[in-house]
């Protein structure tokens, strides 16, 4: 987030060896902006997070490897299906 402006969408990798994975990152992002649009991406297509991504707060999913055209389609669909109207005002919470 840039000084009160929200990102249209974030793409989070499910697994990051030695680092924070997508599920944990999304939890932290949702503390700042509960309306965050997030797509989960992973090469582990059989992971429960990938097959039930909405249950974890993701609004889109894309399995690796993928083509640029597929990524574009998922990004467009996720933004279009957002429950947030970008014209609406809302109170952003400040990160701790």
C-alpha positions in Angstrom: 0.0 0.0 0.0 1.3 3.4 -0.9 0.2 6.2 1.5 -3.5 5.4 1.7 -3.8 4.0 -1.9 -4.5 0.3 -2.2 -3.1 -2.1 -4.7 -5.5 -3.6 -7.2 -4.2 -7.0 -6.6 -1.3 -9.0 -5.1 0.1 -12.4 -6.2 1.5 -14.5 -3.4 3.6 -17.6 -3.7 2.2 -20.4 -1.4 5.6 -21.7 -0.4 8.8 -19.7 0.2 11.6 -21.8 1.7 13.0 -20.1 4.7 10.5 -17.2 4.5 6.9 -16.3 5.0 4.5 -18.2 2.7 1.4 -16.9 1.0 -1.1 -17.9 3.7 0.9 -16.0 6.4 1.5 -13.0 4.2 -2.2 -12.8 3.3 -3.2 -12.9 7.0 -0.9 -9.9 7.6 -2.2 -8.0 4.5 -5.8 -8.6 5.7 -5.0 -7.0 9.0 -4.1 -3.8 7.0 -6.8 -4.1 4.4 -9.5 -6.7 4.8 -10.6 -6.2 1.2 -7.2 -7.1 -0.3 -7.4 -9.0 -3.7 -5.0 -11.8 -3.5 -4.1 -14.6 -6.0 -2.2 -17.6 -4.7 0.4 -19.2 -6.9 2.2 -22.5 -6.5 3.8 -25.4 -8.2 2.2 -27.6 -5.5 -1.2 -28.0 -7.2 -2.3 -30.7 -4.8 -1.9 -28.5 -1.7 -5.2 -27.9 0.1 -4.7 -24.2 -0.1 -4.6 -24.4 -3.9 -7.8 -26.5 -4.2 -9.7 -24.5 -1.6 -8.0 -21.1 -2.0 -11.2 -19.1 -1.2 -11.3 -20.8 2.2 -8.0 -19.1 3.0 -9.0 -15.7 1.8 -7.6 -15.8 -1.7 -9.8 -14.5 -4.5 -7.9 -16.3 -7.3 -5.5 -19.2 -7.9 -3.0 -20.1 -10.5 -0.8 -23.2 -10.6 2.8 -23.1 -11.8 4.0 -23.3 -14.5 1.6 -21.0 -16.3 1.6 -18.9 -19.5 1.4 -15.1 -19.4 -2.0 -15.3 -21.1 -3.4 -17.5 -18.3 -2.0 -15.2 -15.7 -3.6 -12.2 -17.4 -7.0 -14.0 -17.5 -6.8 -14.9 -13.7 -5.8 -11.3 -12.9 -8.6 -9.8 -14.9 -11.2 -12.3 -13.5 -10.0 -11.7 -9.9 -10.2 -7.9 -10.2 -13.5 -8.0 -12.0 -15.1 -10.3 -9.3 -13.8 -8.1 -6.5 -16.4 -7.4 -3.8 -14.8 -3.9 -3.4 -15.8 -0.9 -5.5 -12.7 1.1 -6.1 -14.7 4.3 -6.0 -15.9 3.5 -2.5 -14.1 5.1 0.4 -13.0 2.9 3.3 -10.8 3.3 6.4 -7.4 1.8 6.0 -5.7 0.4 9.0 -2.1 1.4 9.7 0.4 -1.4 10.0 1.9 -1.9 13.4 
